[in-house]
Amino acid sequence: MKIRRVARTALVALVTLLGTTDRAHADDEPEASRVPRVARHHVYGLQQCLELAERNYPRLHESRWRLAQKQAQYQQALTAPFSDFTFTAGAALAPEVHGTALYSESSDLPITSSMKVAWQVGVDGTIPLWTFGKITNVWDAAQAQVKVGENEVRKERNDMRLAVRRAFYGVLLARDALALVGEALARVTKYT
């Protein structure tokens, strides 16, 4: 009994509050138009809201870029042990030299007219033969990091969808509550 009386009092107070804001302009309007109106705009469905949010939500884009970074790190981990190669090349003008590495008849030649092209090419590198599982463990860790990134994207997408659904159904609840208050206001003004 008390709950009904409290609910009725709260409803009358709410209707009175809404009625006082509308009464300033209500003198010139007929009774049917005193019900609060919702402005008509383009109406979006839940699916459209979800699609728009998925296209424009910045945290979702951020998580996708973090996933791309983790995938690049995985590719780097696959090639890192075998990427320690250097290629060097050089060319220069030098005087012609005769003899061997131990003895040469022309050990100290100035720049002469008989200059020739001297060149050198070199490739240096290391190939790991036995690393006691370090390389494969790096690969496994990088692959697990990619899976974590994929799950982060999925988590952000699900969080975004939950927030959109909450907002969408909150708007529907507010619209229905406004319609109920308008209907109650019409009934109260009818009997007063």
Secondary structure, DSSP 8 states (H G I E B T S, - for coil): -HHHHHHHHHHHHHHHHHHHHHHHHHTSS-GGGGS----------HHHHHHHHHHH-HHHHHHHHHHHHHHHHHHHHHHGGG--EEEEEEEEEEE---S-SS--S-SS----S-EEEEEEEEEEE---S--TTHHHHHHHHHHHHHHHHHHHHHHHHHHHHHHHHHHHHHHHHHHHHHHHHHHHHHHHHHH-
